[in-house]
Amino acid sequence: MTLLEAPAAADLPAGADPRLHDLARWLGTWLFVPGYRVRVHGRDRIPVDGPLVLVANHSAMVDGPLLFGLLGRRAVFWVKQEMFTGVLGVGLRRIGQIPVRRGSADRAPLTAAREVLRGGGLVGVFPEGTRGSGDVAAAQQGAAWLARATGARILPVVIRGTRRGGGHRWRPRVDVLVGEPLPAPTGKGRAELAAATETVRGALAALVRELDDVRSRT
């Protein structure tokens, strides 16, 4: 190994540079300060180590990068394949993010994420599959499958305030609410996986309602 090469890290995908990942995460802790007033509720619920599947609602492109800098530990997110072009794509791979083809049966993202979890890492998934209202009316099965395959706990997190409408308010308030970790699913069949996915969806939807209530009162 040369001085320019970084040692591999079990909690990052193969080919990722741990030093670049940690630098990017450090930058992410303050990157959004000029544009948002961020409040994090329940930060102490984030396990500091051990395999963890983070699931979050998704209403704006900024959601993933924002969470990346807030978690206090290394985080590997599934990111849509379209982002992995040019210099940006190289950078995303070097900091350990995993490309996902939406609507595809490609197992590569599942395999890469599974290895990260087996190394004690954190994998972030947006179960809705694409940006929307962020109310989590539906969820895909990838997160529950990963947790079941690795025994990782599931951490529900919701975000409100990143989705902007017609008016642009200066430094809008963004709230992040961290829920209690859920145990890994144990059922082996398809029906059990569907039930686990619904449990994840229900937990996220309930957190969204809770956070909306908090925001309406403060």
Secondary structure, DSSP 8 states (H G I E B T S, - for coil): --TT-----TTS-TT--HHHHHHHHHHHTTTTTTT-EEEEE-GGGS-SSS-EEEEE--SSTTHHHHHHHHSSS--EEEEEGGG-SHHHHHHHHHTT-EEE-TT----HHHHHHHHHHHTT-EEEE-TTSS-SSSS-----SHHHHHHHHHT-EEEEEEEES----SS--SS-EEEEEE---B------SHHHHHHHHHHHHHHHHHHHHHHHHHHHH-
